[in-house]
C-alpha cells in the first residue's frame, strides 16, 4: 500500500520534467549540438598538422575564397544537375516497380530476385562499363546515380506493400472493388510511410553516387574539388564541398520528411517517436 502511494507521488513530480524537456524546440536542440561539436573541433583542431586535418574557421575562410572566385557555385550547379535528374528518375521508376513486385506474385518471383541481387552487389564495380556505354559526360553521372538510388526506393516500397493488412484488401474485395482501385485506394496510402523511408535512404545513396561518378568519370563538380584538394594536401579546401554535401543531405532529407507530413499526416500521430 505504501509503495502504491509513493508511486503516485513520484509520477506527478516526474511529469513536469518530461513536459519541460518536450517544450524545447527541435531546432534549438540541433543548434546546440552543432555549436558544441564546432567549438570542440575548433579548440582541438588548431593543434593538428593542417596536412592531416583542418578546423572550422580555416574551412570557412577557404569557403569564402572559393565563393569569391565563383568556383564553388559553379561546382555546386555542375553536381546538382545529374543529382536531381538521376534521383527523380529513380523515384519515377522505383516506386511503380516496388508496387508491382510487392503486389503480384509473378512479379515478386520473376523480377524481385533481380532487385535483390543488384542491390546486394557492389554497383561501383560497374562504373567502367557505364563509361563505355555512356561516355564521360552528363549521361554517365545520371546513370550511376539512378542505379545506386533506385534500389532503396524499390525495396522499401516492396516491403510496404507486403505489410498492408490482408483484412483491408479483403474489405475492398468484398465491396467489389477492382484491382486498380484496391491498389490506389488501399495499398498505396498504406505504403506511403515505407515509400518515404525509401526516399530518405535514396538521398544519401544518390549523393554518394554523385561524388563517386565525379571521381571516376570527368573530374568536375564538388567531387572534383575534393579530389584536387586531396591531391594538394589542402584539407581546409577539401572539407568545403564535404560540408556542402552534408548540408545538402540534411536539407533533402528534411524536405522528404516535410513531404511525408503532407502525404501521410496521420503517420506522425500513430508513430512511436516522442513528439
C-alpha positions in Angstrom: 0.0 0.0 0.0 2.8 2.4 0.9 4.6 1.6 -2.4 1.5 2.4 -4.4 1.2 5.8 -2.6 4.9 6.5 -3.2 4.4 5.7 -6.9 1.5 8.1 -7.2 3.6 10.9 -5.5 6.6 10.3 -7.8 4.6 10.2 -11.1 3.4 13.9 -10.9 6.9 15.1 -10.0 8.4 13.3 -13.0 5.7 14.6 -15.4 6.7 18.3 -15.3 10.3 17.4 -16.0 9.3 15.5 -19.1 7.0 18.3 -20.2 9.7 20.9 -19.8 12.1 18.8 -21.9 9.5 18.5 -24.6 9.0 22.2 -24.7 12.5 22.7 -26.1 12.1 23.2 -29.9 13.8 20.6 -32.1 15.8 23.4 -33.9 17.3 24.5 -30.6 18.4 21.0 -29.8 20.1 20.7 -33.2 21.7 24.1 -33.0 23.2 23.4 -29.5 24.6 20.1 -30.7 26.2 21.8 -33.8 27.7 24.6 -31.7 29.2 22.2 -29.2 30.7 20.0 -31.9 32.1 23.0 -33.8 33.6 24.5 -30.6 35.3 21.3 -29.6 36.6 20.8 -33.1 37.9 24.4 -33.3 39.6 24.0 -29.9 41.4 20.8 -30.6 41.7 21.1 -34.4 44.2 24.0 -34.2 46.8 21.8 -32.7 46.7 19.3 -35.6 49.0 19.4 -38.5 47.0 21.0 -41.4 48.2 18.3 -43.8 46.2 15.7 -41.8 43.1 17.8 -40.8 41.7 21.2 -40.6 39.3 23.2 -38.3 36.1 25.1 -38.8 37.5 28.7 -39.0 40.1 27.7 -41.7 37.4 25.8 -43.6 35.1 28.8 -43.5 37.9 31.0 -44.8 38.6 28.6 -47.6 34.9 28.6 -48.5 34.8 32.4 -48.7 37.8 32.4 -51.0 36.2 29.8 -53.3 32.9 31.6 -53.2 34.5 34.9 -54.2 36.0 33.4 -57.3 32.7 31.7 -58.3 34.3 28.3 -58.3 32.2 26.9 -55.5 28.9 28.0 -57.0 29.8 26.6 -60.5 30.8 23.3 -59.0 27.6 23.1 -57.0 25.5 23.6 -60.1 27.6 21.1 -62.0 26.9 18.5 -59.3 23.2 19.3 -58.8 22.1 18.7 -62.4 22.9 15.0 -62.6 21.9 14.5 -58.9 18.4 15.9 -59.5 18.0 14.1 -62.8 19.2 10.7 -61.5 17.3 10.9 -58.3 14.0 11.9 -59.9 14.4 9.1 -62.5 15.0 6.6 -59.6 11.8 7.8 -57.9 9.7 7.6 -61.1 10.9 4.1 -61.8 11.5 2.7 -58.3 8.1 3.4 -56.8 6.0 1.7 -59.5 8.5 -1.2 -59.6 8.2 -1.7 -55.9 4.4 -1.6 -56.1 4.4 -4.2 -58.9 6.8 -6.5 -57.2 5.0 -6.3 -53.9 1.5 -6.7 -55.3 1.8 -9.5 -57.8 3.3 -12.9 -57.1 4.6 -13.3 -60.7 6.5 -10.0 -60.4 7.9 -10.9 -57.0 9.4 -14.1 -58.1 10.2 -13.1 -61.6 11.6 -9.6 -61.1 12.2 -9.4 -57.3 15.1 -11.8 -57.5 17.0 -9.3 -59.8 16.2 -6.4 -57.5 17.6 -8.2 -54.5 20.7 -9.4 -56.5 21.6 -6.0 -57.9 21.0 -4.3 -54.5 23.5 -6.8 -52.9 26.3 -6.4 -55.4 28.9 -3.6 -55.4 27.4 -1.5 -58.2 30.5 0.8 -58.1 32.3 -2.1 -59.9 30.1 -1.4 -62.9 31.3 2.2 -63.4 33.9 1.3 -66.1 31.2 -0.5 -68.0 28.9 2.6 -67.7 31.8 4.8 -69.0 32.0 2.5 -72.1 28.2 2.8 -72.6 27.5 6.4 -71.8 30.9 8.2 -72.1 32.3 10.6 -69.6 29.7 13.4 -69.6 26.3 14.1 -68.1 24.6 10.8 -69.1 27.0 8.5 -67.2 26.6 10.5 -64.0 22.8 10.3 -64.2 23.1 6.5 -64.9 25.3 5.9 -61.8 23.1 8.0 -59.5 20.0 6.3 -60.9 21.4 2.8 -60.3 22.5 3.4 -56.8 19.4 5.3 -55.7 16.6 3.1 -57.2 17.0 0.0 -55.1 16.3 1.5 -51.6 13.1 3.0 -53.0 12.0 -0.2 -54.7 12.8 -2.5 -51.8 11.1 -0.2 -49.2 8.0 0.2 -51.4 8.0 -3.6 -51.9 8.2 -4.1 -48.1 5.4 -1.6 -47.6 3.0 -3.4 -49.9 3.8 -6.7 -48.1 3.0 -5.0 -44.8 -0.6 -4.0 -45.7 -3.0 -6.0 -43.6 -4.9 -8.6 -45.7 -8.1 -7.6 -44.0 -8.0 -4.2 -45.7 -7.7 -5.8 -49.1 -10.5 -8.3 -48.2 -12.7 -5.3 -47.3 -12.1 -3.8 -50.8 -12.7 -7.1 -52.4 -16.0 -7.6 -50.6 -17.2 -4.2 -52.0 -16.4 -5.5 -55.5 -13.5 -3.0 -55.9 -11.4 -3.5 -59.0 -7.7 -4.5 -58.6 -6.6 -1.0 -59.7 -9.0 0.6 -57.1 -7.6 -1.6 -54.3 -4.0 -0.7 -55.4 -4.6 3.1 -55.5 -7.2 3.5 -52.7 -5.9 1.0 -50.1 -2.4 -0.3 -50.8 -0.7 3.0 -51.9 -1.9 5.1 -48.9 -0.9 2.4 -46.5 2.5 2.1 -48.2 3.4 5.9 -48.1 5.5 5.7 -44.9 7.6 3.0 -46.4 8.0 4.9 -49.7 9.1 8.0 -47.7 11.7 5.8 -45.8 13.0 4.6 -49.1 13.2 8.2 -50.5 15.2 9.2 -47.4 17.7 6.3 -47.8 18.0 7.1 -51.5 19.0 10.7 -50.8 22.2 9.5 -49.2 22.9 6.9 -51.8 22.3 9.5 -54.6 24.8 11.9 -53.1 27.4 9.2 -52.7 26.8 8.1 -56.2 27.2 11.7 -57.5 30.6 12.0 -55.8 31.8 8.6 -57.0 30.7 9.5 -60.5 32.7 12.7 -60.4 35.7 10.8 -59.1 35.7 8.1 -61.8 34.4 10.0 -64.8 35.1 13.5 -65.9 36.6 15.1 -62.7 34.2 18.0 -62.1 31.8 19.5 -59.6 32.1 19.2 -55.9 33.7 15.7 -56.2 36.4 17.2 -58.4 37.2 19.9 -55.8 37.6 17.2 -53.2 39.8 15.1 -55.4 42.1 18.0 -56.4 42.3 19.4 -52.9 43.2 16.0 -51.6 46.0 15.7 -54.2 47.4 19.0 -53.0 47.0 18.1 -49.3 44.8 21.2 -48.8 42.5 19.8 -46.2 40.7 23.1 -45.5 39.7 23.4 -49.1 38.8 19.7 -49.3 36.4 20.0 -46.3 34.3 22.8 -48.0 32.5 20.6 -50.5 32.3 17.8 -47.9 30.3 20.1 -45.6 28.2 21.3 -48.5 27.3 17.7 -49.4 26.5 17.0 -45.7 24.2 20.1 -45.6 22.6 19.0 -48.9 21.9 15.6 -47.5 20.3 17.0 -44.3 18.2 19.5 -46.3 16.9 16.9 -48.8 16.1 14.5 -46.0 14.2 17.3 -44.2 12.3 18.0 -47.4 11.3 14.4 -47.7 10.2 14.4 -44.1 8.1 17.5 -44.8 6.6 15.7 -47.8 5.5 12.9 -45.5 3.6 15.4 -43.4 1.6 16.4 -46.5 1.1 12.9 -48.0 0.6 11.0 -44.8 -0.3 13.4 -41.9 -1.7 10.6 -39.9 1.7 8.9 -39.6 3.1 11.3 -37.1 0.1 10.8 -34.8 0.5 7.0 -34.7 4.3 6.8 -34.7 6.2 5.7 -31.6 8.6 8.6 -31.6 8.4 11.3 -29.0 6.5 14.3 -30.3 
